[in-house]
């Protein structure tokens, strides 16, 4: 009987261990053995007339091991000549940033070797190769969008500005044609001239359409200039790329240019805008611009937030602790969740809602 009990306990223990092993989803025995794939690229395979200042992006279908994505496994050549590039990896996106502009009217070949691996250690099954051809001439410099009187404001709205929590704004804010009663949560204190107010949350001045002249006329001009700037940005033609990332630009490193989408745009992981102090980015977005919690848009290479424009036909939603740089030219509402920060301007043709945010030019 004693031997039988020992055998029974041993069988129970073995069964428990087997069940635990079957329930495991980690790499190793019974774990992930599926090879990763490259789900999309920019430029696309056989693309032509590609801008010479372009960056190359490859999007994987799953997260990869960052240390396996390097100049050895992800490279660019013109013929047999290697092109010097900086290699970065964010989210599911690998980026190649050429050290200098590519040459015109040339064929470039991109290679991703089987040395890249997913988090479980699975490699690409075959080397990924594709090519593209650059444009026959250098693109004309993209002109900045003129803001006019709207450029005097870091936050401007037609339907009101509200704030909760400890918001900090550096620069002027204003609302028109709606009056000052629609500027809430700022504890406004009217100046003795009655032409502007001040707030402990604003390092600057607060203006509204119902303040003393010349403020009403100045606000009308600022709102008109905001609408003109929106129309100008939306009307630019000859985009550098259309539908980049199919509307999901998470993890991309984006060169200067004009980018156009017929839908909304999602930023779920960090995006880098890489260029010089004279380069311009205009993003034409027909739908909404949405940033997921913690996502950031940052500038490198000397690029300036004043040369970046996000023109959105829908709304803008910046989730908690996000960061974006540039001027938001929004047809509808702009909403910043708790802790979101902005280096640039918030120009809304409806309402602007803030919650413990930092906004500055």
C-alpha positions as CSV (number, residue, x, y, z in Angstrom):
1,X,0.0,0.0,0.0
2,X,2.9,2.4,0.9
3,X,4.5,1.8,-2.5
4,X,1.1,2.5,-4.3
5,X,0.8,5.8,-2.5
6,X,4.2,6.9,-3.5
7,X,3.5,5.9,-7.1
8,X,0.2,7.8,-7.0
9,X,1.9,11.0,-5.7
10,X,4.6,10.8,-8.3
11,X,1.9,10.5,-11.1
12,X,0.1,13.6,-9.7
13,X,3.3,15.6,-9.6
14,X,4.2,14.6,-13.2
15,X,0.7,15.6,-14.4
16,X,0.9,19.0,-12.7
17,X,4.3,19.7,-14.3
18,X,3.0,18.7,-17.7
19,X,-0.1,20.9,-17.4
20,X,2.1,23.9,-16.4
21,X,4.3,23.3,-19.4
22,X,1.3,23.1,-21.7
23,X,0.0,26.4,-20.4
24,X,3.3,28.3,-21.1
25,X,3.4,30.9,-23.8
26,X,7.0,31.9,-23.4
27,X,9.8,31.1,-25.8
28,X,11.3,27.7,-25.6
29,X,9.5,24.3,-25.6
30,X,5.9,24.9,-26.6
31,X,6.7,28.7,-27.1
32,X,6.7,31.0,-30.1
33,X,8.3,29.3,-33.1
34,X,6.7,31.5,-35.8
35,X,9.1,33.5,-38.0
36,X,8.6,37.3,-38.2
37,X,7.8,38.9,-41.5
38,X,8.2,42.4,-43.0
39,X,4.6,43.6,-43.3
40,X,5.3,46.9,-45.2
41,X,8.1,49.2,-46.4
42,X,8.6,52.8,-47.3
43,X,9.4,53.5,-50.0
44,X,7.4,50.6,-51.4
45,X,8.9,48.0,-53.7
46,X,9.7,49.4,-57.1
47,X,8.6,52.9,-56.1
48,X,9.6,55.7,-58.5
49,X,10.2,59.4,-58.1
50,X,11.2,59.0,-54.5
51,X,12.4,62.2,-52.8
52,X,16.2,62.3,-52.4
53,X,15.9,63.2,-48.8
54,X,13.7,60.2,-47.9
55,X,14.2,57.9,-45.0
56,X,13.7,54.1,-45.4
57,X,11.3,52.3,-43.0
58,X,10.4,48.7,-42.6
59,X,7.5,47.6,-40.5
60,X,7.5,44.1,-38.9
61,X,4.4,42.1,-37.9
62,X,5.7,41.8,-34.4
63,X,8.2,43.3,-32.0
64,X,11.8,42.5,-32.7
65,X,15.0,42.2,-30.7
66,X,16.5,45.6,-31.1
67,X,20.1,44.4,-30.9
68,X,19.6,42.4,-34.0
69,X,18.7,45.4,-36.1
70,X,21.9,47.1,-37.2
71,X,23.9,48.3,-40.1
72,X,24.9,44.7,-40.7
73,X,21.3,43.3,-40.9
74,X,19.6,46.4,-42.4
75,X,21.4,48.2,-45.2
76,X,21.1,50.4,-48.3
77,X,23.2,50.3,-51.5
78,X,23.4,52.0,-54.8
79,X,24.7,49.3,-57.1
80,X,27.6,47.7,-55.1
81,X,28.3,50.9,-53.1
82,X,27.1,50.9,-49.5
83,X,25.3,54.1,-48.4
84,X,26.1,55.4,-44.9
85,X,23.0,55.4,-42.8
86,X,21.9,55.6,-39.1
87,X,19.8,52.6,-38.1
88,X,17.2,52.9,-35.4
89,X,14.4,50.7,-34.2
90,X,11.1,51.7,-32.3
91,X,8.0,49.7,-31.7
92,X,7.8,47.4,-34.7
93,X,9.6,49.8,-37.1
94,X,13.2,49.7,-38.3
95,X,14.5,53.0,-39.8
96,X,17.4,53.8,-42.1
97,X,18.3,57.5,-42.2
98,X,20.9,58.2,-44.9
99,X,23.8,60.4,-43.8
100,X,23.2,62.7,-46.8
101,X,20.7,63.1,-49.6
102,X,20.5,60.4,-52.2
103,X,21.4,61.2,-55.8
104,X,18.7,61.9,-58.3
105,X,17.4,59.4,-60.9
106,X,19.2,56.4,-59.3
107,X,18.2,52.9,-58.2
108,X,18.7,52.0,-54.6
109,X,18.6,48.5,-53.1
110,X,17.5,47.8,-49.5
111,X,18.4,44.5,-47.7
112,X,17.1,43.0,-44.4
113,X,19.0,39.8,-43.6
114,X,17.9,36.7,-41.7
115,X,20.0,38.0,-38.9
116,X,17.1,40.0,-37.5
117,X,15.1,38.2,-34.9
118,X,11.9,38.5,-33.0
119,X,11.7,38.5,-29.2
120,X,11.5,34.7,-29.1
121,X,14.7,34.4,-31.2
122,X,13.0,33.5,-34.5
123,X,14.7,34.9,-37.6
124,X,13.3,36.0,-40.9
125,X,13.0,32.8,-43.1
126,X,14.5,34.6,-46.1
127,X,16.4,37.8,-46.7
128,X,14.1,40.7,-47.6
129,X,15.2,42.7,-50.6
130,X,13.5,45.6,-52.4
131,X,14.5,48.5,-54.5
132,X,13.3,52.0,-55.4
133,X,14.2,54.8,-57.8
134,X,14.8,58.4,-56.8
135,X,13.2,61.4,-58.6
136,X,15.0,63.0,-61.5
137,X,15.5,66.2,-59.7
138,X,15.7,67.6,-56.2
139,X,12.3,68.6,-54.8
140,X,11.5,72.2,-54.5
141,X,11.8,73.5,-51.0
142,X,8.5,73.3,-49.1
143,X,7.4,76.7,-48.0
144,X,6.3,77.2,-44.4
145,X,2.7,78.0,-43.7
146,X,2.0,81.7,-42.9
147,X,0.1,82.1,-39.6
148,X,-0.3,85.8,-39.6
149,X,-2.1,87.1,-36.5
150,X,-2.7,83.5,-35.3
151,X,1.1,83.3,-34.8
152,X,0.7,85.6,-31.8
153,X,-1.0,82.8,-29.9
154,X,0.1,79.5,-28.4
155,X,-3.6,78.5,-28.0
156,X,-6.4,79.9,-30.1
157,X,-10.0,78.7,-30.3
158,X,-13.3,79.8,-31.8
159,X,-15.5,78.0,-29.2
160,X,-13.6,78.2,-25.9
161,X,-10.7,77.0,-23.9
162,X,-11.1,75.0,-20.7
163,X,-8.5,73.7,-18.3
164,X,-8.5,71.4,-15.2
165,X,-5.5,70.6,-13.0
166,X,-2.2,72.4,-13.0
167,X,-1.8,73.5,-16.6
168,X,1.2,75.7,-17.7
169,X,1.0,77.7,-20.9
170,X,3.9,79.9,-22.1
171,X,2.5,82.4,-24.6
172,X,-0.8,84.2,-25.3
173,X,-4.1,82.4,-25.5
174,X,-7.4,83.7,-27.0
175,X,-11.0,82.9,-28.0
176,X,-13.2,84.5,-30.6
177,X,-16.0,84.9,-31.6
178,X,-17.1,83.4,-28.3
179,X,-16.5,85.6,-25.3
180,X,-14.3,85.3,-22.2
181,X,-17.0,83.3,-20.3
182,X,-15.9,80.3,-22.5
183,X,-12.3,80.5,-21.1
184,X,-12.7,78.4,-18.0
185,X,-10.4,77.0,-15.3
186,X,-7.9,79.8,-15.6
187,X,-9.0,82.1,-12.8
188,X,-8.8,85.1,-15.1
189,X,-7.9,88.5,-13.6
190,X,-8.8,91.5,-15.9
191,X,-6.2,94.0,-16.6
192,X,-7.0,97.7,-15.8
193,X,-7.2,98.4,-19.5
194,X,-9.9,95.8,-20.0
195,X,-8.1,94.7,-23.2
196,X,-6.7,91.5,-21.8
197,X,-6.6,89.3,-18.7
198,X,-3.9,87.4,-16.9
199,X,-3.8,84.0,-15.2
200,X,-1.5,82.1,-12.9
201,X,-1.5,79.3,-15.5
202,X,-0.5,81.5,-18.4
203,X,2.9,83.2,-18.9
204,X,1.5,85.7,-21.3
205,X,-1.9,87.3,-21.9
206,X,-5.4,86.1,-22.3
207,X,-7.6,87.7,-25.0
208,X,-11.3,87.4,-25.8
209,X,-13.7,88.9,-28.3
210,X,-15.7,90.7,-25.6
211,X,-12.8,92.7,-24.2
212,X,-12.2,96.4,-24.8
213,X,-11.0,97.7,-28.3
214,X,-8.8,97.0,-30.1
215,X,-9.0,93.4,-28.8
216,X,-12.2,92.4,-30.6
217,X,-10.8,93.5,-34.0
218,X,-7.4,91.9,-33.3
219,X,-9.1,88.6,-32.4
220,X,-11.2,88.6,-35.5
221,X,-8.0,89.0,-37.5
222,X,-6.3,86.2,-35.6
223,X,-9.2,83.8,-36.2
224,X,-9.4,84.7,-39.9
225,X,-5.6,84.2,-40.3
226,X,-5.9,80.8,-38.5
227,X,-8.6,79.7,-41.0
228,X,-6.4,81.0,-43.9
229,X,-3.4,79.0,-42.6
230,X,-5.6,75.9,-42.3
231,X,-6.8,76.3,-45.9
232,X,-3.2,76.9,-47.1
233,X,-1.9,73.7,-45.5
234,X,-4.8,71.6,-46.7
235,X,-4.4,72.9,-50.2
236,X,-0.8,72.0,-50.8
237,X,-0.2,69.6,-53.7
238,X,2.4,67.1,-54.9
239,X,2.8,65.2,-51.7
240,X,6.0,63.4,-50.8
241,X,3.9,60.4,-49.9
242,X,0.2,59.5,-49.6
243,X,-1.2,57.1,-47.0
244,X,2.2,56.6,-45.3
245,X,1.9,53.6,-43.0
246,X,-1.7,53.2,-44.0
247,X,-2.5,55.8,-41.4
248,X,-0.3,54.3,-38.6
249,X,3.0,56.2,-38.5
250,X,4.0,54.7,-35.1
251,X,7.8,54.3,-34.9
252,X,8.6,56.0,-38.2
253,X,11.5,58.4,-38.8
254,X,10.1,60.9,-41.3
255,X,12.0,63.1,-43.6
256,X,10.9,66.7,-44.4
257,X,8.0,66.9,-46.9
258,X,4.3,67.0,-47.6
259,X,2.4,63.9,-46.4
260,X,-1.3,63.2,-47.1
261,X,-3.9,60.8,-45.7
262,X,-7.5,60.3,-46.8
263,X,-8.2,58.8,-43.3
264,X,-7.1,59.5,-39.7
265,X,-3.5,59.1,-38.4
266,X,-2.4,57.1,-35.3
267,X,0.8,57.6,-33.4
268,X,1.0,54.7,-30.9
269,X,4.8,54.7,-30.4
270,X,7.5,57.4,-30.8
271,X,7.9,59.2,-34.2
272,X,11.0,61.1,-35.2
273,X,11.1,64.0,-37.6
274,X,14.6,64.2,-38.9
275,X,15.8,67.3,-40.8
276,X,17.5,70.7,-40.6
277,X,16.4,74.1,-39.2
278,X,15.1,75.2,-42.6
279,X,13.2,72.0,-43.4
280,X,9.4,71.9,-43.4
281,X,6.8,69.2,-42.7
282,X,3.1,69.5,-43.5
283,X,0.8,66.6,-42.6
284,X,-2.5,66.7,-44.4
285,X,-4.9,64.5,-42.4
286,X,-8.5,64.1,-43.5
287,X,-9.7,62.4,-40.3
288,X,-8.6,62.5,-36.7
289,X,-5.1,62.6,-35.3
290,X,-4.7,60.3,-32.3
291,X,-1.7,59.7,-30.0
292,X,-1.7,56.8,-27.6
293,X,-0.5,57.1,-24.0
294,X,3.2,57.9,-23.7
295,X,3.8,58.3,-27.4
296,X,6.1,61.1,-28.5
297,X,6.9,63.1,-31.6
298,X,10.4,64.5,-31.4
299,X,12.7,66.4,-33.8
300,X,16.3,65.7,-34.6
301,X,19.0,67.2,-36.9
302,X,18.2,70.8,-35.9
303,X,14.6,70.6,-37.0
304,X,12.3,73.3,-35.6
305,X,8.8,72.9,-34.2
306,X,7.8,76.2,-35.9
307,X,8.3,74.4,-39.3
308,X,6.0,71.5,-38.5
309,X,2.2,71.7,-39.3
310,X,-0.5,69.1,-38.5
311,X,-3.6,70.0,-40.5
312,X,-6.5,67.8,-39.4
313,X,-10.0,67.7,-40.9
314,X,-11.2,65.8,-37.8
315,X,-10.3,66.1,-34.1
316,X,-7.0,65.8,-32.3
317,X,-6.7,63.6,-29.2
318,X,-3.4,63.6,-27.3
319,X,-3.6,60.9,-24.7
320,X,-1.9,60.9,-21.3
321,X,1.8,61.9,-21.1
322,X,2.1,62.2,-24.9
323,X,4.3,64.9,-26.5
324,X,4.0,66.5,-29.9
325,X,5.9,69.3,-31.6
326,X,4.5,71.6,-34.3
327,X,1.5,73.7,-35.0
328,X,-1.9,71.9,-34.8
329,X,-4.3,73.4,-37.3
330,X,-7.5,71.6,-36.4
331,X,-11.0,71.9,-38.0
332,X,-12.7,70.5,-34.9
333,X,-11.8,70.0,-31.2
334,X,-8.3,69.5,-29.7
335,X,-8.2,67.5,-26.5
336,X,-5.2,67.0,-24.3
337,X,-5.4,64.3,-21.6
338,X,-3.6,64.5,-18.3
339,X,0.1,65.2,-18.6
340,X,0.2,65.6,-22.4
341,X,2.8,68.3,-23.5
342,X,3.1,70.4,-26.7
343,X,6.0,72.4,-28.1
344,X,4.2,74.5,-30.7
345,X,0.7,75.9,-31.1
346,X,-2.9,74.7,-30.6
347,X,-5.1,76.4,-33.2
348,X,-8.7,75.0,-33.0
349,X,-11.7,76.0,-35.1
350,X,-14.0,74.6,-32.3
351,X,-13.0,73.9,-28.7
352,X,-9.7,73.3,-26.8
353,X,-9.7,71.1,-23.7
354,X,-6.7,70.9,-21.4
355,X,-5.9,68.8,-18.3
356,X,-2.6,69.5,-16.4
357,X,-0.7,70.1,-19.6
358,X,2.5,72.0,-20.6
359,X,2.1,74.0,-23.8
360,X,4.8,76.3,-25.1
361,X,6.2,77.6,-28.4
